[in-house]
Amino acid sequence: MTEPAAVARLALDLTSGLKSGELEDFYRDLHRHPELSFKEHRTADRLARRLRAAGYTVTEGVAGTGVVGVLVNGDGPVVWLRGDMDALPVQEATGLDYASTVDGVMHACGHDLHVTWLVGAAEALAAARETWLGTLVVVGQPAEESGGGAGAMVADGVHERFPRPDVLFGQHVAPGLAGFYPHTPGLTMSASDDVDIVVHGVGGHGSRPESTVDPVVTAAYVVTRLQTVVSREIAAKDSAVLTVGMFHAGTKRNIIPAEARLALNLRTQDPVVRERILAAVRRITEGECAAAGCPRPPAITVRSGYPNTVNDAALDAEIAAVHRELFGADTVFDFGPAMGSEDFSLLAPPGVPYDYWYVTSTPADVWEAAPGTELAEKVAAVPGNHSPLFAPDPSVLVPGVRTLVSAALSRLSA
């Protein structure tokens, strides 16, 4: 492995000619035209065109809208760089002059930045291929937000159809004063599971509740009891979040419906804790339905979404050292495991190390105006991922390219 300082110098040399204005134009265009999961046709086309122009062999349509670009540059390691492409069903409220033009859809998680970083890194490395040896694989992943994109690419043969990686790198834009690059060795993001519940009642007229079994009331008891699972059944040392995100029932004020539907999301960092919470969800739901006299047991469906994201500790230490050389010792720190989740790790075949870090992006004026004095207070007070007000500072465009370029160079042979 090359010394971090040498990798940082080479990365700076390779990216010294980056045109921030051109990158920003590309980013703004993506931001104006967000596309939902598995519908990223325009975004994928723009990525594929740039990769082909840079000399990559490009395959489109992987798992529907995924893009894979391969640049073989002599004998050496195989490095994969991944960027996700999809947007969210969020109505933008930033007031930006390049705000989304698609009603009800927004790049509220910053995947437009991820694609821009991926393009910038791919082009910079292709233009300077005389400085490295190996194979670079650039992955434009669909549908991270829906939880199915990485798994769909694997099912479509991404590990068999393209050079197998020796290492996989990814990054994510995050709230926080622009100019920092948090790294966490080991567990960095949590597992996520979705749970769908159908409470079966007996419908009828609102004036005659005695002739019904009201699923709305029963489901409300379920929601209330679920709030005790984390607080009373999980040890304080274990991190977990259980959220009831949807409660759907009824069609008219004076009709007691025949069923109510709940949609839950579970975040855990320990498989034992996960199983304990899922068992509690079943016990509570079935118990409340039995107590209410529901005509049949509830339907409970668990949909596994994201696994834990566990960085290879040695690899993370190596890349963090390179980023410190690039941006300064104080810009890289360990923020600890997050309760957020990702499907990034599914793209790494078993036994292949990966590293995933963050690029903070809150504009300085927004950060300074936010209440609080501690880092966690400030982060909680500024618009973050999935907010209709999420507006990363474009000043992070070039640094975000450099983080990927330097990571790739840390493993590609000189």
Buried (B, 14 or more C-beta within 10 A) or exposed (E): EBEBEBBBBBBBEBBEEBEEEEBBEBBBBBBBBBBBBBBBBBBBEBBBEBBEEBBBEBBBEBBBBBBBBBBBBEEBBBBBBBBBBBBBEBEBBBEEEBBBEBEEBBBBBBBBBBBBBBBBBBBBBBBBBEBBBBBBBBBBBBBBBBBBBBBBBBEBEBBEEBBEBBBBBBBBBBBBBBBBBBBBBEBBBBBBBBBBBBBBBBBBEEEEEEEBBBBBBBBBBBBEBBEEBBEEBBEEEBBBBBEBEEBEBBEEEEEBBBBBBBBBBBBBBBEEBBEBBBEBBBEBBBEBBEEBEBEEEBEBEBEEBBBBBBBBBEBBBBBBBBBBBBBEEEBBBEBEBBEBBBBBBBBBBEEBBBBBBBBBBBBEEBBEEBEEEEEEEBBEBBBBBBBBBBBBBBBBBBBBBBBBBBBBBBBBEE
